Amino acid sequence: MPGLIIAPRARIFHGHEWVYATEIKKTFGDPKPGDVVTLKDFRDRPLGSAIYNPQSQIVARRFSRRRQDLDLDFFTRRIAQALELRQRSGIDDRLCRVVWSESDGIPGLIVDRYGDRLSVQTLTFAMDLRRDLIRDALISVFSPSRIVLRNDSPSRRAEGMEPGIEIIHGENPGPFNVDANGLTFEVDLIDGQKTGLYLDQLESHAEIAKLSQGKRVLDCFTNQGGFALACAKAGAASVTAIDVSESACAAARHNAEVNGLNINVIEHNVFDFLKHAKPEYDLIILDPPSFTRNKKTLSDAMRGYKEIHLRSLKLLDKRGLLSTFCCSHHASRELFLENLADASVDAKKSLRLIGEYRQRADHPILVTIPETGYLKGFTVEVVASR
């Protein structure tokens, strides 16, 4: 098997599973993109097996600490283990992310389950080459009626792959309904956004809804209306939902109609809306898409978060609530909280932390791979002036 000699002090010696080009001392055996390679340290001791792609910034991703190939048995076993983990966690394993990349030992494979339908992403070249094996393993474990390969993520370009969407098992599922937190959502795995619902936020939807009873709620970056609908169902006095996407607004309105709930959906740029909005809200929710996908743009992203934090706080009176979320792993929990604190200073308002959130258990976090713990959120209350 071809392989790589890893240089001293590389992050893999500290438990991480990624190898960058600068951490490779030597390549042997002429590995090709997508190959399984063996990893060795500078003293020729084995470090395990990895997938290889010299076109990516992450040249190798370890998936086993022993010699291992990516065959049907491997995928079937790892996928079954991932399912068993979700079942032990107590969440609904028929509405969840059942495979999540490195966190489940299959780098670059994402599988979301909606009953008997699966939405799949292959985000590394090695996984893309083995899509047929992955399909067969998924059929063996889940017996799905349909599998959609939702490979429209821009991150595929970093691996030298083009985006695309196709059906790899069964027929086009078309739009269908799923139930989550007592609400009905329409999901379209072919034409909808991303892989369906934002499954990582389902618990946060329920937690924030508990705070909304009798309050005037503003849900920014509403997407399909997850927070807005949860708050309306929980008894909010009024709910306004904002999103710049026409299709997202249409989905939010449709979901509100299906659930018999009254929310005001406005198609608008959130930054501009907050700038000109009136201070008539008791609870403001900020759940934007990631403002940065790399460290180079982190400073710009934090300025964006600071702006929406500041504008939101200026709209809130004493005892007003702000729930804010960040889904970029490049922004740490500490950095995001500091950003919120800085905004409160500029807004001349004191804040009390009353809630903290992270991704649902179907997006498990590995302690040696900080990138797996990407989602963080806080609810703060404006403290009355003393």
N, C-alpha and C positions, 0 to 999 in steps of 0.2 A: 504494500500500500504506500502511495506517495505521502509526503508529509512535510512538516515545518519544524525547524529548530527555533525555539522561542528564546529571545534574549533575556538576560537577567533583569529583574525589577519590573517585568511586564505585569499588567494588572491581573493576568490569569493566576499568578502565584498568590494573589490575595483573594481569590474566590470568584472573580468575575469570569464570564464565559466568552468574552470577545477578545479578538486579537487584531490589532491594527498593523499596518504595513511597517511602521517604525519599530514594532516590537518583534519583528521576524529577523532572526540572525542568518538563517539559511533555509532554502527550499530544496528538497530532493525528490527524485522520482517523477518530475515533470507533471505535476497535478494540473488538471484542466478545470475551468469554471464549472461549479456544480458538483465536483468530485467530493467524496469523503476522504479526508486526509487524517493521518496520525500526527499527533502533536508530541514533541519531545522537548525536554529542557536542555540547557547547554552542556549537561553532563550525560546526555543520551538516555535519560530516564523518561519513560512514557508518561504523558499527561492526559491521554484520552483521544477521542475521535471528534472531528469537527467537519463542518461543511465549509467549502472553499470557494471564494470568488474574488479574484484580484481586481475586478472592476469596481468593487465596493470599498468604501473607506474602512469598513469592518471586513477584513480579508478572510478571517476564519471565525466561526461560531461553534464553540464546543457543545456537543449534545450528549456526550457520555464520557465518563472517566475511565472507560476501558475500551478495548477494540470492539467496534460495533459498526455494522453496515445498516443502510437505510433500505430494508426490505419490507415486505408486507407484514411479516411477523412483528417487526419493530413498530410500525405505525399502528397496527391493531392493538398491541400491548400498551403503548403510550397513550393512545386515545382512550382506551378502556380505563386506564389509571386516572386520566383527567376527569372522566365522567364520574368515577367513584369518589374523587375528591369533592366534586360539586354535590353529590348526594349526601356525603358526610357533613357538608357545611349547612345543610338545612334549607337552602334556597330551592326554588322550583327549577329542577334540572331540565325541564321541558321548555323553559324560557330563560336562557342564559348563554353566556359564552362558555362553551364546553371545552375549547382548546384555546390557550393563549400563549403561543410562541414560546420564548425561553422559559417562562414560568411553568410550562408543562413539558419542558425538555424537547420541544420540536421547534427549533428556531425558524421564524417566518411563517408559521402556519397559524391561522386564526379561523375558528369555527364557531358560529353563532347558531343556536338551536331555537326554532320556533315550532314546537310540537313535532310534526313529522317532516318539517322542512328545514334544510340546512343552508346557511349562507357562509361561503368559504372564501378566504383570501390566502394566496401564496405569495408572500412578500420577499422571499429570498429565492435566488436562482435555483438552488438545490431542491427546494420544495416544488418549484414550478416544473422542473424536469420530471418530478415523481408524482404529478397530479393524478395519474391513473392508479397508482398504488394507494394514494391517499383516498381517492374515491372508493376503491374496493374496501379499504379498512373502515371507512365511515359507514358504508352499507352493512358491513359485518357487525359493527357495534350498535348502530342506531336503527337500522332497517328503515331509512327515510323514504318518503314518496318522491321527493325532489331534492336535488342539490344544485345550487346556483354558485358559480365561481365569480365572485364579485371583485374582480381585480382591476378596479378603477382608481386605486390609491396612487397618489403621486410619488409615494416612497418607493414604488417599483423601479422608477427611473434610476435611483441610486444603485440598484443592482443590475442595471443595463437591460431592463425589461420594459416593454410597452404595456400600457393599461388596456383593459378590455373586460367585457362581461359576457359570460356564456353559461349555458345549462349543461351540466356534465352527468346528470342522472334525472330521469323522469321528464316531465313537461314543464312549461312555463307555469309557475304557481299563480301568477297574476296577483292582484291585490287581495289580501285576506286580513281578517281581524284576529287580534290576540288580546288577552285580558292580563292586565298588570295593575296591581294595587287597587283592584276594584273598578278599574277603568278599561274601556275598550279602545284600542288603537288600530288603525289600518296600517298594514305593512306591505310594501311592495319591494321585493328583493331584486327586481330587475330595474325598475325606473325610479325607485325611491332613493332617499339620501343614505349614503354609507351602507352598512350591512343590515339596516332595518331600524331598530330602536337603539337609543343610547342605554344599553343594558347596565353599564357601570354606574348610572345615576338613579336607578330605580329606588334604592333605599333612601337616597337624599330627597327625592320627590316626596316620599312619605313623611320624612322627618320635617321638612320645611312646611308641608301642609299642616302639621300640628300647630304651627305658630300663626297660621293665617286666619283663623276663625274671627269673623267680624272686622277684618282689616281690609284696607284698600291696597291691592297688590299690583305691582308693576313687574312683569316677567320679561327681562331683556334677553335677546338672543333665544327666543322661545323654541325655535325649530318646530317640532311637531306638537308643541304645547304641553310637554310633560309636567313642568312645574305649575303652569297656569291652570291646567285641568285638575291637578291634585288639589290646588288651593281652592278652586271653585267648588269642588266636591266636598271639601272640608268645611265650607261655610264662610268663605271670604265675602266681605260686603260687596266688593267689586274686583274684577280682574282685567287688567290691560296687558296684552301680550304684544311684543315688538320683535320683528325680524326683517332683515333687508331682503330675504329671499322670497320671491313670489310663490314658489312651490311650497316652501315651508309654511307660509301663512295660509295657503290653501289647505294644507294638511291639518294645521291647527284648527281651522274653522270646521273642517269636516269632522275631526275627532270630537270637537265640542258638540256638534249637532248629533253625532251618533250617541254621545253620552247624555244628551239633554241638558247641557250646561251652557250658561251664558258667559262668554268672555268676549272682550273687545280686542280683535286682532288688527294690528296696524302694520302695514308694510313700510318700514322706515329704517334709515341708518340709525343705529342705537346711539352713536356718539352725538349726532346732530339732535336726535330726539331729547336726550338728557340735557343738552345745552339749552334748549328752549322750553323744557317741560315746566309745569307749575308744581309747587310743593304741595301736592294733594295725595301723597301715598304714605302708608304706614309700614309697608314691607316692600323692599326692592330686591329683586333677584337678578344676579349677574352670572350667566353661565355661557361665556363666549367660546367659540372654537379656539384652538390653540393660536396664540399670537406669534409663536416662534417654533420653528422646527430644527433650529441649530443654535449653537452658542453665539455665533456671529451677530445674530439679530436679537439677542436677549435684552440688551439695553433698550432697543426700540420697543420691544414687547412690554417691558416694565413701565415705560412711559405711557403706553396704551392702557395698561391696567390702572396706573395712577390717575389717568384722566377720567376713566369711568367711575373709579372709586370716589374721586373728588366731586364730580358732578352729581353722583347719587347721594352722597352725604349732605350736600347743600340742599337737597330736596326733602330731607328728613328732619322732623322736629324731635323733641325729647321723647324717649321711649320708642322712636322709630327703629325699624330693624333693617339691616342690610345683610343679605346672604350672597356671598361671592365665591366663585369657583375658578380654578385654574387647572387645565388639563395638559400642561406642558411639563415634561420631566426636567427640562432645563432650568425651570424656576423652582427652587426648593421650597419646602414649607416655610422655612425661616425667612427666605427672601420675599415670598408672597405676603406673609404676615407683616413684615417690615414695610412693604409697599403700602399696605392698608393703613398702617400706623402713620406713615408719612402723609398720606392723604388726609387723615383725621387732624393732623397738626395744621395743615394748610386750610382745612375747612373750619378750624377753630372749634372742634367738637371732640369731646371725650367719648371713648367707646369702651363698652364692657363685652368681653367675649362670652357668648352664651352657648355656642355650639361649634363642633368641629366634625368634618366629614372626610371620607376617603372613598375610593372605588369599592364596589361590591365584591364579595368573596369569590365571585366567578372570574375575577381578574386578580389572581393571587400575586403576592409580592415576595420576591426573593431578596433576602437581606444583603446578599453580596452583589446584587445588580440593582442599584438605585433607580435605574431607568424603568423598572417594573412598577415602582410606586409613583405613578405620574400624577394622579388626581388628588387635589387637596381643596378643601373648602372651609369657610368660616361663616358663622352668623354672629354679628355684633349688634349691640343695642346702644343707641345714642343716650348718653347719661345726661340727666337734667343738670343745668348749670348750677354750680354751688356758689 
